[in-house]
Amino acid sequence: MAHPLRLSLVPLLLLSGCARPPETGRVTGGLDDMLLRYLTEMAEKQLAERAAKIAAIQTPADVASRQEYARGRILASFGGFPKEKTPLRARVTGSIQRDAYKIEKLIYESLPGLFVTANVYVPLGAAPPFPAVLVTTGHGFAGKASSTTQQVSASLATRGILALAYDPIGQGERLEYFSAEQGKSLAGRGPTMEHMMADWQCRLTGGNFARYEIWDGIRGVDYLLERGDVDPARIGVTGNSGGGTQSAYLAAMEPRLAAAHSVCYITNWKTLWNGPGPQDAEQSLTHFLSDGLDFGDFTILFAPRPFNITAGTLDYFPIEGARETAAETRRIYEVLGKAEAARFLESPGPHGYLKGRREETYRWMERWLKGRGDEPAVEGDIHIAPENELWSTATGQVSMSVQSTTVNVLNRAVAEEQFAGRTLLKDPAQARPAISRRLGVTLELGKQREAPAARAAGTLQRDGYRIETAVVETEPGISVPTLLLIPDAGAVRKPAVIYLNPSGKSAGMTAGEGRDEASRWDPLALVEAGHVVMVPDLRGWGESAPRHHNNPGSSGYSVEYQTSMRALLVGKTVAGMQVGDLLRCFDYLIARPDVDASRVAVFGKADGGVLALYAAALEPRIGKVVSEGALLSYMAMIRAKFHQDMERIVVPGVLQDFDLPDLAAAIAPRPVWIMEPLTPTKVPVPLREAAAEYEPARKAFAQAGHPERLHFGRRLTGVTFEKHYGAWLGTWR
């Protein structure tokens, strides 16, 4: 049976003598779902392997073994926890009296200088020591002051259960990108944008935003135990949506919890993957599926302690997945002889901490923390206070009142420590294995590899050159459509350039028509200079750019974001996969009879510049590189407060081994041109600053005897490609 991606590989560009570039560079069709299908096949395989392992659990010893494994892998995906618990320095800044409880306005430090704002709902009609519940908050700027968080916390207090409701980072009084002038977060709509802004930086150090969010909750348990009026054996956790995530994570990581209730979060990755897809940053953990994990591992880690999964029948966290995870959970609890401690409530309605779900919280916590029978609980009327009445700070923001540190600053310290001891600084000879390991590139490097299969798709003759179209099969299931511009004149074997543009191979093809020479499409200038030019759509670019499926519940996450998260979940990165494609395109190119294999260069624009550096550092047969309009360095991203559109080039844990300037150093003495380097917010970096950032590369080129081959420059308006890059074109090894 023919491969489905090959059915439409028909010639698109017909033979023609027209002198203008074609209207389109499209080669084939049906590739916009290719990358999603590829990742989905990996996810399905990984989930099937996990299902077999879970099915094999038959004894308490099997459960314990699974718990040990899952805890270690989840903790690693967080980036570990801080090495020590520092003083909380908790202080109450005010209180509010109600009839049946009081609200204490609390601030504590989960890490030095990282202030957590919280409200403690203390029962007045019961005697201590109280059972207590951490009330984790879903994604909303109101944080602990949201109406549902107030309702749950106060209702627990009226039942004699102390409740600690705290603001997650990026919510309530803890906005990390708050503008006093504008009175809002500058990170974007909703607190998920605050989380994502910090999370991509955390990924570079091998961590996740969840590291800090969950640590706040763990330190919240420490605070409860410091109070003196809380029974340490009777502490629970509950939360809805993003709070349901925190509840599940805390249940997995905090052994001092006695009961857990996760609302509108627990599902499974099979149904979430095929439905709305990856959601918030902390909900998509690196290597989660490739490590053989799923939502059920959070409940397994809590067993045999009481865990309640409550799910909405119309939630965007699919109810089908919740049912399957609940069944898996119950079986594990049965193995441990504690079936009654696993409960699943299938609640009618959409996403949210609705009244019936809140009443399930009270019922569950009273049963397991107070020894009450399993009778339904009825929620009473509660006074809902305005947000400012519950502020623990004077201004309503820790950034203004107590000058709190941020995840950005804390992660920067982690990055600087890693960067100072990075692998390539200590041992440059480890460049190739370190880079290939981080990217997941498994090709044999530096040696002749068999050329990939390719299909010709058409030819177009021009004045002085021709355009061939082809589809290169870089690996099973991945087709890379390409344009090849081949000069008519010159030697039989010509120098070649692989030209990378994330906007797609046809981007700019018609540029310059009827205008000046400086506006021409770059590949035309290269072919006129006598080079064979290959312009590929690496997976995810151009013809294979994933389309947005607009799935219900996608919550507005971009297709680029969700694709990147899917890759991380299955143990891949977009950058790593694209570098693999690039190297296979190189293999195809050097096998052509019209290409001089000893003179092949890579020219990368934007993210393509980063890929060019990666590829040349891995493949010593690539003769030279241009990186134009690309990110200056990963450390520049770490140091920046804001960044944009970085998800496709983020490589988890990369700074433990190297940064982009280290790639340039590994390429030396082959020519490397860094043109128009950009900040993480796409602003040109002064060339003097760029050169300083590339100091490791400067030293490497100087030691190799060719300091002139590392070049920094700008692409000036109105100046031709030849004038900008003539020296680069004329210089080989």
C-alpha positions in Angstrom: 0.0 0.0 0.0 1.4 3.4 -0.9 2.5 5.7 1.9 -0.4 8.3 2.4 2.1 11.1 2.4 3.3 10.1 -1.1 -0.1 10.0 -2.9 0.1 13.6 -4.0 3.8 13.7 -5.0 3.1 15.0 -8.5 4.9 17.6 -10.5 3.6 21.0 -9.7 6.0 23.3 -11.5 5.6 22.7 -15.2 8.3 23.2 -17.8 8.4 26.8 -18.7 10.6 29.4 -20.1 9.2 32.3 -18.1 11.9 34.7 -16.7 10.2 35.4 -13.4 10.2 33.3 -10.2 7.1 31.0 -10.0 4.1 32.3 -8.2 4.4 29.4 -5.7 7.1 27.1 -4.5 4.7 24.4 -3.5 6.0 20.9 -4.2 3.4 18.5 -2.8 0.4 18.4 -0.6 -1.1 16.7 2.5 1.8 17.5 4.8 0.1 19.9 7.2 -0.7 17.0 9.5 2.5 15.1 9.0 4.3 16.3 12.2 1.3 15.8 14.3 0.8 12.2 13.0 4.5 11.5 13.6 4.3 12.7 17.2 1.0 11.0 17.7 2.4 7.6 16.6 5.2 8.1 19.2 2.8 9.0 21.9 0.5 6.0 21.2 3.4 3.6 21.3 4.7 5.1 24.6 1.2 5.0 26.2 0.7 1.4 25.0 4.0 0.4 26.6 3.0 2.1 29.9 -0.5 0.4 29.8 1.3 -3.0 29.6 3.4 -2.1 32.6 0.5 -0.9 34.7 -1.5 -4.1 33.8 1.4 -6.2 35.1 1.1 -4.6 38.6 -0.4 -7.4 40.8 1.1 -7.0 44.2 1.8 -4.3 46.8 5.5 -4.7 46.0 4.8 -4.0 42.3 3.0 -0.8 43.4 5.9 0.3 45.5 8.3 -0.3 42.7 6.1 1.8 40.3 5.9 4.5 42.9 9.6 4.7 43.3 10.1 5.0 39.5 7.3 7.5 38.9 8.3 9.8 41.8 11.9 9.9 40.5 10.9 10.7 36.9 8.3 13.3 37.8 10.8 15.0 40.2 13.4 15.1 37.4 10.9 16.7 35.0 10.4 19.4 37.6 14.1 20.0 37.7 14.3 18.7 41.2 13.4 20.7 44.3 15.6 23.3 46.1 18.4 21.7 48.1 17.2 22.9 51.5 14.1 24.3 53.2 14.9 27.9 54.3 13.2 29.9 57.1 9.6 30.7 56.2 9.6 34.0 58.0 5.8 33.7 58.1 3.9 36.8 59.4 0.2 37.7 59.7 -0.4 41.2 58.3 -4.1 41.4 59.4 -7.3 39.5 60.0 -11.0 39.5 59.3 -13.6 38.2 61.8 -16.6 36.2 60.6 -19.2 34.4 62.6 -17.8 30.9 62.4 -14.2 31.6 61.4 -11.6 34.2 61.0 -9.3 35.0 58.0 -5.7 35.6 58.7 -3.8 37.5 56.0 -0.5 35.7 55.7 2.9 36.1 53.9 5.6 33.5 54.0 8.8 32.9 52.0 8.9 29.6 50.2 12.4 30.5 49.1 14.5 33.4 50.3 12.9 36.5 48.9 10.1 34.6 47.1 7.0 35.8 49.0 3.8 33.7 49.1 0.6 35.6 49.9 -2.1 33.5 51.5 -5.3 33.5 53.6 -5.8 31.2 56.5 -9.4 30.4 57.3 -9.4 29.4 61.0 -12.4 27.7 62.6 -13.9 29.5 65.6 -16.4 26.9 66.6 -14.0 24.0 67.1 -11.1 23.2 69.3 -7.6 22.7 68.0 -5.6 20.8 66.8 -7.6 21.2 63.5 -7.5 19.1 60.4 -6.3 21.3 57.6 -6.6 21.5 53.8 -4.4 23.3 51.3 -6.8 25.0 48.9 -4.9 25.4 45.6 -6.2 27.9 43.1 -7.1 27.5 39.4 -5.9 29.7 36.6 -7.3 33.2 37.3 -5.8 36.5 38.1 -7.9 36.7 41.3 -5.9 33.8 42.8 -6.8 33.0 46.4 -9.6 35.7 46.3 -11.5 34.0 43.5 -15.1 33.4 44.6 -14.8 29.6 44.4 -11.6 29.6 46.5 -13.2 31.7 49.1 -16.3 29.5 49.1 -14.4 26.3 49.5 -12.0 27.7 52.1 -14.7 29.3 54.2 -17.0 26.3 54.0 -14.2 24.0 55.2 -13.6 26.4 58.1 -17.3 26.3 59.1 -16.9 22.5 59.3 -14.0 22.8 61.7 -11.3 22.3 59.1 -8.6 25.0 58.8 -8.0 26.0 55.2 -4.8 27.6 53.7 -5.6 29.3 50.4 -2.5 30.8 48.7 -1.8 32.7 45.5 0.1 30.7 42.9 2.9 32.5 41.2 1.6 34.8 38.5 -1.8 35.1 40.2 -3.5 37.3 42.8 -0.9 39.4 44.6 2.0 37.6 42.9 2.0 38.8 39.3 5.7 38.6 38.2 5.2 40.8 35.1 3.0 43.4 36.7 3.1 47.0 35.5 2.2 49.5 38.1 1.6 52.1 35.4 -0.9 50.0 33.5 -2.2 48.1 36.5 -2.0 44.7 34.8 0.4 41.9 33.8 2.5 42.6 30.7 2.9 38.9 30.0 -0.4 38.6 28.1 -3.9 37.5 28.7 -4.5 35.3 31.7 -2.0 33.9 34.3 -1.2 31.0 32.0 0.9 33.5 30.0 2.9 34.4 33.1 3.5 30.7 33.7 4.6 30.1 30.1 6.9 33.1 30.0 8.9 31.7 33.0 8.5 28.1 32.0 10.4 28.3 28.7 13.3 29.8 30.5 13.1 27.0 33.2 13.2 24.4 30.4 16.6 25.6 29.3 18.0 24.6 32.7 16.2 21.3 32.7 13.3 22.3 34.9 9.7 23.4 34.7 7.7 26.3 36.2 6.0 23.6 38.3 9.2 23.3 40.4 8.5 26.6 42.1 4.7 26.3 42.1 4.7 23.0 43.9 7.5 24.1 46.2 5.1 26.9 47.4 2.6 24.2 48.4 5.2 22.0 50.1 6.3 25.0 52.2 2.6 25.6 52.8 2.5 22.3 54.6 5.6 23.3 56.6 3.8 26.5 57.6 0.7 24.5 58.8 2.9 22.4 60.9 4.6 25.4 62.4 1.3 26.9 63.5 0.8 24.6 66.5 -3.0 24.4 66.0 -2.9 21.9 63.1 -2.9 18.1 63.5 0.0 16.9 61.3 -1.7 13.6 60.6 -4.8 15.2 59.1 -3.7 17.5 56.2 -5.4 17.3 52.8 -5.2 19.1 49.5 -7.9 20.2 47.0 -8.2 22.3 43.9 -9.9 22.8 40.6 -8.5 23.1 37.1 -4.9 24.5 37.5 -5.6 23.9 41.2 -6.5 20.4 40.3 -3.1 20.1 38.7 -1.4 21.4 41.8 -3.4 19.0 44.0 -2.3 16.1 41.9 1.3 17.1 41.8 1.3 17.8 45.6 -0.3 14.4 46.2 2.5 12.8 44.2 5.3 14.7 45.9 4.2 15.4 49.5 4.1 12.4 51.8 2.6 14.3 54.7 -0.8 14.7 53.0 -3.5 12.4 54.2 -6.3 13.1 51.6 -6.5 14.5 48.1 -9.2 15.8 45.9 -8.4 16.9 42.3 -11.2 18.5 40.4 -11.5 19.1 36.7 -8.0 18.1 35.8 -7.4 14.3 36.0 -8.0 12.7 32.6 -5.4 10.7 30.5 -3.0 11.7 27.8 -4.7 9.5 25.1 -7.8 11.5 25.2 -6.2 14.9 26.0 -3.7 14.4 23.1 -6.5 13.7 20.6 -8.8 16.3 22.0 -7.8 19.8 23.1 -4.1 19.0 23.3 -1.5 20.2 25.7 -2.6 23.0 28.0 -0.7 25.2 30.5 3.1 25.0 30.7 3.3 23.2 34.1 0.8 20.7 32.9 3.1 19.4 30.1 6.2 17.9 31.6 9.3 17.2 29.6 9.7 13.5 28.7 6.4 12.7 30.6 5.2 10.2 28.0 8.6 9.0 26.9 9.3 8.2 30.6 6.2 6.0 30.5 4.0 8.2 32.7 0.4 9.3 32.6 -2.1 11.1 34.8 -2.7 7.8 36.6 0.8 7.9 38.1 -0.2 10.9 40.3 -2.9 8.8 41.9 -0.7 5.7 42.1 1.9 7.8 44.0 -0.7 8.8 46.6 -2.0 5.2 47.1 -3.2 3.9 49.5 -4.1 7.3 50.9 -7.6 8.6 49.9 -7.7 10.2 46.5 -10.9 11.6 44.9 -11.0 12.3 41.2 -13.9 14.6 40.3 -14.5 15.3 36.6 -17.0 17.3 34.6 -18.9 15.4 31.9 -18.6 18.4 29.5 -15.1 19.5 30.6 -12.4 20.1 28.1 -10.2 17.7 30.1 -11.9 14.7 28.5 -14.3 12.8 30.7 -13.4 9.6 28.8 -9.9 9.9 30.0 -11.0 10.6 33.6 -13.1 7.4 33.5 -10.2 5.3 32.3 -7.7 6.8 34.9 -10.3 6.3 37.7 -10.6 2.7 36.7 -6.9 2.3 36.7 -6.6 4.0 40.1 -9.3 1.8 41.7 -7.5 -1.3 40.5 -4.2 -0.2 42.1 -6.0 0.6 45.3 -7.7 -2.8 45.2 -4.2 -4.4 44.9 -3.4 -2.6 48.1 -6.6 -3.6 49.8 -7.9 0.0 50.0 -10.5 0.2 47.2 -12.8 2.4 49.4 -10.0 5.1 49.4 -10.3 5.7 45.7 -13.3 7.6 44.5 -14.5 8.9 41.2 -17.3 11.4 40.9 -18.6 12.0 37.4 -20.2 15.4 37.7 -22.6 16.8 35.1 -21.6 20.1 33.4 -18.7 22.0 32.1 -15.3 22.8 33.5 -15.3 24.6 36.9 -15.5 24.2 40.6 -19.3 24.0 40.6 -21.4 23.7 43.7 -21.8 19.9 43.6 -18.1 19.5 43.1 -17.3 21.8 46.1 -19.8 19.8 48.2 -17.8 16.7 47.2 -14.7 18.4 48.6 -16.4 18.9 52.0 -17.8 15.3 52.0 -14.4 13.8 51.2 -12.4 15.9 53.7 -14.8 15.4 56.5 -14.8 11.7 55.9 -11.1 11.2 55.8 -9.8 14.1 58.0 -12.6 14.1 60.6 -13.8 10.5 60.6 -17.3 11.5 59.5 -19.5 9.1 57.7 -19.8 9.2 53.9 -22.9 11.4 53.9 -23.5 14.1 51.4 -22.5 17.6 52.4 -24.6 20.7 51.8 -22.9 24.0 51.1 -24.2 27.0 53.0 -24.1 30.7 52.2 -20.7 32.4 52.5 -19.8 36.0 52.4 -17.6 36.6 49.3 -15.2 39.5 50.0 -13.8 41.8 47.3 -10.2 41.0 46.4 -8.6 44.0 48.1 -10.2 43.0 51.4 -8.1 39.8 51.4 -4.8 41.4 50.4 -1.9 40.3 52.5 0.2 43.2 51.2 -0.5 46.9 51.4 -0.6 47.4 47.6 -2.0 44.1 46.4 1.3 43.1 44.7 4.4 41.6 46.3 6.5 43.2 43.6 5.5 46.6 45.0 5.1 46.0 48.7 7.9 43.6 49.5 10.1 43.6 46.4 9.6 39.8 45.9 12.0 37.9 43.7 10.7 36.0 40.7 11.0 32.7 39.0 12.9 34.5 36.2 15.5 35.6 38.8 15.7 32.3 40.6 16.0 30.3 37.4 18.7 32.8 36.2 20.8 31.8 39.2 20.3 28.1 38.3 21.3 28.9 34.8 24.4 30.8 35.7 25.6 28.0 37.9 25.0 25.5 35.1 26.6 27.7 32.5 29.8 28.2 34.6 30.3 24.4 34.7 28.9 23.5 31.3 30.3 20.5 29.5 31.8 22.3 26.5 33.6 24.8 28.7 35.3 22.0 30.6 35.9 19.7 27.7 35.3 21.1 24.2 36.1 17.6 22.7 32.7 16.5 24.0 30.9 18.9 21.7 29.5 16.3 19.2 28.2 13.7 21.8 26.8 16.4 24.1 25.0 18.2 21.3 23.6 15.0 19.7 22.5 13.8 23.1 20.6 17.1 23.9 19.0 17.2 20.4 18.2 13.5 20.2 20.1 13.2 16.9 21.0 9.5 16.4 22.7 9.7 13.0 26.3 8.6 12.6 28.1 11.9 12.5 31.2 12.9 10.5 31.0 9.9 8.2 29.5 9.1 4.9 25.9 8.1 5.4 23.6 6.5 2.9 21.6 9.2 1.0 17.9 9.3 1.9 15.2 8.3 -0.5 13.9 11.2 -2.6 11.2 11.7 -5.2 11.6 14.2 -8.0 8.5 16.3 -8.4 9.1 18.6 -11.3 11.6 20.9 -13.1 11.4 24.5 -14.3 14.0 25.9 -16.6 15.0 29.6 -16.2 17.4 31.9 -17.8 20.8 30.6 -16.7 19.5 28.0 -14.1 16.8 25.5 -13.5 14.6 24.8 -10.5 14.1 21.2 -9.5 11.5 20.2 -6.9 11.9 17.1 -4.8 10.7 15.4 -1.7 13.3 14.0 0.6 12.3 11.2 3.1 14.4 12.2 6.1 13.1 9.3 8.2 10.0 7.0 8.1 6.9 9.2 8.1 8.7 12.5 7.4 8.8 14.1 4.0 10.7 17.3 3.4 9.7 19.2 0.2 12.6 21.1 -1.3 13.4 23.5 -4.1 16.8 23.1 -5.8 18.2 26.0 -7.9 21.0 24.7 -10.2 23.2 27.0 -12.4 23.5 26.0 -16.0 27.1 27.2 -16.2 30.2 26.3 -14.2 32.0 23.1 -13.3 30.2 19.8 -13.3 30.4 19.7 -9.5 29.5 23.0 -8.0 29.6 24.4 -4.4 26.2 24.3 -2.7 24.3 26.1 0.0 21.3 24.9 2.0 19.2 27.9 2.6 16.9 27.8 5.7 13.8 30.0 6.2 11.3 29.1 8.9 8.7 31.1 7.0 8.9 28.5 4.2 10.9 27.8 1.2 8.8 30.0 -1.1 8.9 33.0 1.3 10.3 35.9 -0.6 10.4 34.1 -4.0 8.8 37.1 -5.8 10.7 39.7 -3.8 12.5 42.3 -5.9 10.5 41.9 -9.0 10.4 45.2 -10.8 12.5 46.8 -8.0 16.2 47.0 -7.2 18.7 44.2 -7.1 19.0 44.5 -3.3 15.5 43.2 -2.9 16.0 39.9 -4.7 15.3 36.5 -3.2 18.5 35.4 -1.6 18.6 32.0 -3.3 18.7 33.8 -6.7 21.8 35.7 -5.7 23.4 32.4 -4.5 22.6 30.6 -7.7 23.9 33.5 -9.8 27.1 33.3 -7.9 27.5 29.7 -9.1 26.0 27.7 -6.2 23.5 24.9 -6.2 21.0 26.1 -3.7 18.7 23.7 -1.7 15.7 25.4 0.0 13.9 22.8 2.2 10.8 23.0 4.2 12.0 21.2 7.3 9.2 19.5 9.2 6.9 22.2 10.7 7.8 24.8 8.1 6.1 25.9 4.9 4.1 23.0 3.4 4.4 20.9 6.5 3.5 23.8 8.9 0.9 22.3 11.3 -2.5 23.8 10.8 -4.5 24.9 13.8 -7.3 22.4 14.5 -9.2 24.8 16.7 -10.1 21.9 19.0 -12.7 22.7 21.7 -10.8 23.4 24.9 -7.5 24.3 23.2 -7.9 27.5 25.3 -6.3 29.6 22.6 -2.9 28.0 22.7 -1.0 28.4 19.4 -0.3 25.5 17.1 3.4 26.2 17.5 3.1 26.0 21.3 1.1 22.8 21.2 3.4 21.2 18.7 6.4 22.1 20.8 4.8 20.7 23.9 3.8 17.5 22.2 7.4 17.0 21.1 8.7 17.6 24.7 6.1 15.1 26.1 7.4 12.3 23.8 11.0 13.1 24.4 11.7 15.1 21.3 12.3 18.8 20.5 11.3 20.6 17.4 14.9 21.9 17.0 16.3 18.4 17.3 13.9 16.9 14.8 14.6 19.8 12.3 18.4 19.4 12.7 17.9 15.7 11.9 16.0 16.7 8.7 18.7 19.2 7.9 21.5 16.7 8.1 19.6 14.2 5.9 19.1 17.0 3.4 22.8 17.5 3.5 23.3 13.8 2.8 20.9 14.1 -0.2 22.8 17.1 -1.5 26.3 15.7 -1.3 25.2 12.6 -3.1 24.1 14.5 -6.2 26.5 14.4 -9.1 26.3 18.2 -9.6 27.4 19.1 -6.1 31.0 19.3 -4.8 30.6 17.5 -1.5 33.7 19.3 -0.1 32.0 22.7 -0.5 28.6 22.7 1.1 27.5 25.6 3.4 24.3 26.4 5.4 22.6 29.8 5.5 20.0 30.1 8.2 17.5 32.9 8.7 15.8 33.5 12.1 15.4 30.1 13.9 17.1 28.6 10.9 20.3 30.3 12.0 20.2 28.3 15.3 19.6 25.1 13.3 22.6 26.0 11.0 24.9 26.3 14.0 23.7 23.0 15.5 24.1 21.2 12.2 27.6 22.5 11.5 28.7 21.7 15.0 27.5 18.1 14.5 28.6 17.6 10.9 32.3 18.5 10.2 31.7 18.2 6.5 29.6 21.4 6.5 32.0 24.0 5.2 30.7 27.2 6.6 27.6 28.8 8.2 25.6 32.0 8.3 23.2 32.7 11.1 21.1 35.7 10.2 18.4 37.3 12.4 18.6 34.5 15.0 18.6 34.5 18.8 21.9 35.7 20.2 22.2 33.0 22.8 20.2 30.9 25.3 21.7 32.8 28.2 20.4 36.0 26.6 16.9 34.4 26.8 17.6 33.5 30.4 18.6 37.0 31.3 15.6 38.7 29.6 12.4 39.3 31.4 10.3 38.9 28.3 10.7 36.7 25.2 8.6 35.8 22.2 8.3 32.9 19.8 11.1 30.9 21.3 9.4 27.6 21.8 10.7 25.9 18.6 14.4 26.4 19.5 14.2 25.6 23.3 16.2 22.5 24.2 15.6 21.2 27.7 18.7 21.3 29.9 20.8 22.7 27.2 22.7 25.1 29.5 24.1 22.2 31.4 26.2 21.4 28.3 26.5 24.4 26.0 25.1 27.6 24.6 24.9 28.9 21.0 28.4 30.6 21.1 29.8 27.2 22.1 28.4 25.8 18.9 30.3 28.4 16.9 33.4 27.5 18.9 32.9 23.8 18.0 32.6 24.8 14.3 36.0 26.6 14.2 38.0 27.1 12.1 35.2 26.8 9.5 33.8 30.3 8.7 30.9 31.4 10.9 29.0 34.6 10.2 26.7 35.9 12.9 24.5 38.5 11.2 21.9 40.7 12.8 21.7 38.7 16.1 18.5 39.4 18.0 17.4 39.7 21.6 14.6 37.3 22.8 12.1 40.0 21.9 13.4 40.3 18.3 15.4 43.5 18.8 18.9 43.8 17.0 21.8 43.3 19.4 24.6 45.9 19.2 27.5 44.1 17.4 29.9 44.9 20.2 27.7 43.1 22.7 27.2 40.2 20.3 31.0 39.8 20.0 31.3 39.8 23.8 28.7 37.1 24.1 30.7 35.0 21.6 33.9 35.3 23.5 34.3 31.4 23.7 34.0 31.3 19.9 36.5 34.1 19.4 39.1 32.2 21.5 38.5 29.0 19.6 38.9 30.7 16.2 42.1 32.5 17.4 43.5 29.3 18.7 42.8 27.7 15.3 44.8 30.5 13.6 41.8 32.0 11.8 40.2 34.8 14.0 39.0 36.5 10.8 36.6 33.6 10.1 34.3 34.6 12.9 32.4 37.6 11.7 29.6 39.8 13.0 27.6 42.1 10.8 24.3 43.7 9.8 22.2 43.3 6.7 21.7 46.9 5.5 18.7 48.1 3.5 19.5 48.7 -0.1 22.7 46.7 -0.2 22.9 43.7 -2.4 23.4 40.1 -1.1 26.7 39.9 -3.0 28.1 43.0 -1.2 27.0 41.6 2.2 28.1 38.0 1.7 30.8 38.1 -1.1 33.6 37.5 1.4 31.7 34.6 3.0 30.9 33.1 -0.4 34.6 33.2 -1.4 36.0 31.7 1.8 36.0 27.9 2.5 37.8 25.9 5.1 
